[in-house]
Amino acid sequence: MMDRVLYIVNAAHEVNTYIPPHQHECYELVYYLNGLGTTNVGSRSYHFRSSSFALIPPNHKHDENHREDATILFVGFHSNHPNMENLQGVYEDDKDHTVLQILLRMKAEFTRKQDGFSELLNLQMSEITVHLIRLLSASGFQSPTEDRVQYVLNYMNEHYRHKLSVATLSEMSGYSYDRFRHLFKERFGSSPLRYLLLKRLDYAKSLLQHTQMHISEVSAAAGFVNDAQFCNMFKREIGLTPRAFRLSSQ
């Protein structure tokens, strides 16, 4: 059973670089030598940092959002090992940086290109594959960097105009109600309900500035329960009524 390396590449990304969703016909292992950010692999969102790596199966969409300057080392490969099929996500390298050490040997071999280098690369990739299967298939092992709170935030950003309860969001995250509220506020600086309120108000402000929609239509479109709630919240947060805001923006 042999793995086959297709490419191995070093890359650098500046802070705030966003790589849109894309997919490959092969496996890809992306090792983050340094940096910080998030990546969506399939339907799940993860947080990456130095000495973590993403494992992406063939034909799985993934993206990257870099919050800091980053240096990465990534390898594309084919593998027919059946236990690889269920491995995907972002993981921490072990304390000995085993994955990184093998990748660096592969990079050096690829750079030198001595006789038989491609066969040696494939053997080294198989070494990584066996290590990953041992590590990631261990009983009870879970990705330590799966970002469940970020996953919920992504959902909120897509559905903030709909009726959302903190109970539903906490259930989606897998945390208890109180734990979810604490983690969310610690991470994003406001409670889930306030985050939703500010998203709805920003959307309402955009509608007031760029459309001629009636105030009640703006209220409904932005996800508020009724006009009274919308006007009260808007005045409290913005300092103007929706109508006054519209006039001041013209």
C-alpha positions in Angstrom: 0.0 0.0 0.0 1.9 3.1 -1.2 1.2 6.8 -1.0 2.2 9.0 -3.9 3.4 12.6 -3.5 2.2 15.0 -6.1 3.8 18.3 -4.8 5.4 19.8 -1.8 5.5 23.6 -1.5 6.5 26.4 0.9 4.3 29.5 0.9 4.0 32.7 2.9 0.8 34.7 3.5 0.4 38.2 4.8 -1.9 39.2 7.6 -5.6 39.4 6.5 -5.0 37.2 3.4 -8.1 35.2 2.6 -7.9 32.2 0.3 -11.4 31.5 -1.1 -13.0 28.0 -1.0 -11.4 25.5 -3.4 -10.8 21.8 -3.6 -8.3 19.3 -5.0 -8.6 15.8 -6.4 -5.9 14.6 -3.9 -5.3 14.7 -0.2 -3.7 17.9 1.1 -1.8 18.3 4.3 -1.2 22.0 5.2 1.3 22.5 8.0 1.3 26.0 9.7 4.9 26.8 10.7 3.6 30.0 12.2 0.6 32.3 12.1 -2.9 32.3 13.3 -6.3 32.1 11.6 -9.3 30.0 10.7 -10.1 27.5 8.0 -13.3 25.8 6.9 -12.9 22.2 5.9 -16.2 20.9 4.4 -19.0 22.0 6.7 -16.8 22.6 9.8 -14.8 25.5 11.0 -11.4 25.2 12.7 -8.8 27.5 14.3 -5.1 27.0 13.3 -1.9 28.2 14.9 1.8 27.4 14.9 2.6 23.7 14.9 -1.0 22.7 13.8 -1.9 21.2 10.5 -4.9 20.7 8.3 -5.7 17.4 6.7 -8.1 17.8 3.7 -9.5 14.8 1.9 -10.0 14.8 -1.9 -12.8 16.9 -3.3 -13.5 18.7 0.0 -13.9 22.4 -0.2 -11.7 24.4 2.2 -10.6 28.0 2.7 -8.1 29.9 4.8 -8.4 33.2 6.7 -5.0 34.5 8.0 -5.1 36.8 11.0 -1.3 37.1 11.2 1.6 36.7 8.8 2.0 33.0 8.2 4.5 30.5 6.7 3.1 27.2 5.6 4.4 24.0 4.2 1.9 21.8 2.3 2.0 18.6 0.4 -0.5 17.1 -2.0 -0.7 13.3 -2.2 -2.7 10.2 -3.2 -3.4 7.5 -0.6 -5.4 4.3 -0.8 -5.2 3.5 2.9 -8.8 2.9 3.9 -8.3 4.5 7.4 -7.5 7.8 5.8 -11.0 8.3 4.5 -12.4 9.5 7.8 -9.6 11.8 8.8 -10.2 15.5 8.1 -9.8 18.8 10.1 -7.1 20.7 11.9 -4.9 18.9 14.4 -1.9 19.7 16.7 1.4 18.1 16.0 2.8 16.0 18.9 5.4 17.3 21.3 8.2 16.0 19.1 6.8 17.7 16.0 6.9 14.3 14.2 4.8 15.5 11.2 6.9 18.6 10.8 10.2 16.7 11.0 9.2 14.2 8.3 7.9 17.1 6.1 11.2 18.9 6.4 13.1 15.8 5.4 10.7 15.5 2.4 11.3 19.2 1.4 15.1 18.7 1.6 14.9 15.6 -0.5 12.6 17.3 -3.1 15.1 20.3 -3.2 18.1 18.1 -3.8 16.4 15.8 -6.4 19.0 13.0 -6.1 18.4 9.7 -7.9 15.3 7.9 -6.5 14.1 11.0 -4.7 10.5 10.5 -5.8 10.4 6.9 -4.4 11.9 8.2 -1.1 9.3 11.0 -1.0 6.5 8.4 -1.3 8.0 6.3 1.5 8.3 9.4 3.7 4.6 10.3 2.9 3.6 6.8 3.9 5.5 7.3 7.2 3.4 10.4 7.8 0.2 8.5 6.9 0.9 5.7 9.4 1.7 8.3 12.1 -1.5 10.2 11.4 -3.6 7.0 11.5 -2.1 6.0 14.7 -2.5 9.4 16.3 -5.8 10.5 14.9 -7.6 7.1 15.0 -6.8 6.6 18.7 -9.8 5.8 20.8 -11.5 9.0 21.9 -9.2 11.3 20.0 -10.8 14.5 18.7 -9.4 17.5 16.9 -8.2 19.8 19.6 -8.6 22.8 17.4 -12.1 22.3 16.0 -13.6 25.7 16.5 -17.3 25.1 17.4 -17.9 28.7 18.5 -16.6 30.0 15.2 -18.9 27.5 13.4 -21.9 29.0 15.3 -20.7 32.5 14.5 -20.6 31.7 10.8 -24.1 30.4 11.1 -25.2 33.6 12.9 -23.6 35.7 10.2 -25.7 33.9 7.5 -29.0 33.7 9.4 -29.0 36.8 11.7 -32.2 38.1 10.1 -34.1 35.0 11.2 -35.3 34.2 14.7 -32.4 32.7 16.7 -32.3 31.8 20.3 -29.2 31.4 22.5 -30.5 28.0 23.5 -30.5 26.9 19.9 -27.1 28.3 19.3 -25.6 26.7 22.4 -27.0 23.4 21.4 -25.5 23.8 17.9 -22.1 24.5 19.6 -22.2 21.4 21.8 -21.7 23.5 24.9 -24.1 24.2 27.8 -26.1 27.5 27.6 -23.9 29.3 30.2 -20.6 27.9 28.8 -21.5 29.0 25.3 -22.4 32.5 26.3 -19.1 32.8 28.3 -17.0 31.5 25.4 -18.7 33.6 22.9 -18.3 36.8 24.9 -14.7 36.0 25.7 -14.0 35.3 22.0 -15.9 38.1 20.3 -16.3 40.8 22.9 -20.1 40.8 23.2 -22.9 38.4 24.2 -24.6 36.3 21.4 -27.8 38.4 21.7 -26.0 41.7 21.4 -23.9 40.5 18.5 -27.2 39.6 16.7 -28.7 43.0 17.6 -25.7 44.9 16.1 -25.7 42.8 13.0 -29.4 43.5 12.5 -29.0 47.2 13.1 -26.1 47.4 10.6 -28.3 45.7 8.0 -31.2 48.1 8.9 -28.9 51.1 8.5 -27.9 49.9 5.1 -31.5 49.5 4.0 -32.4 53.0 5.4 -29.5 54.6 3.5 -29.8 52.8 0.2 -33.5 51.9 -0.3 -36.9 53.6 0.0 -38.4 50.8 2.0 -40.9 51.7 4.7 -39.7 51.6 8.3 -41.9 48.6 9.0 -40.5 46.8 6.0 -36.9 47.6 7.2 -37.8 46.3 10.6 -39.1 43.0 9.3 -36.3 42.5 6.8 -33.7 43.0 9.5 -35.2 40.4 11.8 -36.9 42.5 14.5 -40.1 41.3 16.2 -42.1 44.5 15.5 -41.7 48.1 14.6 -41.8 49.3 18.2 -38.9 47.0 19.2 -36.9 48.1 16.1 -37.4 51.8 16.8 -36.6 51.5 20.5 -33.4 49.5 19.9 -32.3 51.7 17.0 -32.7 54.9 19.0 -31.0 53.4 22.0 -28.0 52.2 20.1 -27.7 54.8 17.2 -28.9 57.8 19.0 -31.5 58.7 16.3 -34.8 57.3 15.2 -34.7 55.3 12.0 -36.5 58.1 10.2 -34.1 60.7 11.5 -31.2 58.5 10.6 -32.5 58.2 7.0 -32.9 61.9 6.7 -29.4 62.6 8.1 -27.9 60.1 5.6 -29.4 61.8 2.6 
